[in-house]
Amino acid sequence: MQYGVRNDIKATIKTVKQSEIMSQIECTVDEAGTLTSIISTDSVKEMDLKPGDKIRLLIKAIHVIPAKE
């Protein structure tokens, strides 16, 4: 399967909640991985970001898309 998503996180479905129109799946992340973020250079400078810094990654997305092979 090919897709244009950079943050590919392997997970196992923990629960499925279904209603008539929408459903929710809760997943457990299977393994540690790498997440990629594209931010402005101004932000990098303002936060003085450098390799080795401990940070929090806050995910702001309108979709988390499950894919099953």
Backbone torsions as a table, in degrees:
resi	resn	phi	psi	omega
1	MET	NA	135.2	176.6
2	GLN	-118.6	143.6	178.9
3	TYR	-157.7	160.1	-176.0
4	GLY	-99.4	51.2	-179.8
5	VAL	-117.4	128.6	-177.0
6	ARG	-84.3	-34.3	-177.3
7	ASN	-96.5	94.5	-175.3
8	ASP	-106.8	108.2	-174.2
9	ILE	-114.9	119.2	177.8
10	LYS	-76.9	133.4	-175.4
11	ALA	-148.4	164.2	176.2
12	THR	-118.6	134.3	179.8
13	ILE	-69.4	127.3	-179.3
14	LYS	-96.0	-48.6	178.7
15	THR	-142.0	155.1	174.1
16	VAL	-129.0	123.6	176.4
17	LYS	-114.5	122.6	-176.9
18	GLN	-116.8	142.2	168.4
19	SER	-130.3	-173.8	-174.6
20	GLU	-63.8	-39.7	-174.3
21	ILE	-105.2	-45.1	-174.5
22	MET	-121.7	155.1	175.1
23	SER	-132.0	155.5	178.2
24	GLN	-124.1	131.3	172.5
25	ILE	-114.4	133.3	176.0
26	GLU	-104.7	131.0	-174.8
27	CYS	-124.3	153.5	172.3
28	THR	-109.6	129.8	179.9
29	VAL	-69.8	129.9	-175.3
30	ASP	-78.2	-35.6	-175.0
31	GLU	-151.5	156.6	175.6
32	ALA	-69.6	148.0	-179.2
33	GLY	-149.0	-161.6	-179.4
34	THR	-118.9	132.6	173.5
35	LEU	-108.3	144.8	-179.0
36	THR	-112.7	136.3	177.8
37	SER	-128.9	135.5	174.3
38	ILE	-108.7	115.9	-179.9
39	ILE	-132.0	167.5	-179.2
40	SER	-70.7	150.3	176.3
41	THR	-63.1	-34.0	175.8
42	ASP	-57.5	-42.1	178.6
43	SER	-64.4	-41.4	178.3
44	VAL	-59.6	-43.8	-179.5
45	LYS	-68.8	-44.4	-178.8
46	GLU	-61.5	-38.0	-179.8
47	MET	-91.0	-2.6	-179.1
48	ASP	51.8	51.1	-177.8
49	LEU	-77.9	135.0	177.9
50	LYS	-150.4	156.6	179.7
51	PRO	-53.5	137.1	179.5
52	GLY	96.4	-17.0	177.1
53	ASP	-62.9	140.8	172.7
54	LYS	-89.2	123.8	-178.1
55	ILE	-135.7	172.1	171.5
56	ARG	-108.6	139.0	173.5
57	LEU	-101.4	117.6	178.4
58	LEU	-103.0	120.9	-175.0
59	ILE	-96.5	121.1	177.8
60	LYS	-119.4	104.7	-176.4
61	ALA	-143.9	151.0	176.3
62	ILE	-91.2	-13.8	-179.3
63	HIS	-141.8	137.6	162.9
64	VAL	-118.2	113.7	-169.4
65	ILE	-103.7	114.3	176.1
66	PRO	-76.0	142.0	176.3
67	ALA	-130.9	132.3	-178.8
68	LYS	-120.9	127.6	-179.0
69	GLU	-92.1	NA	NA
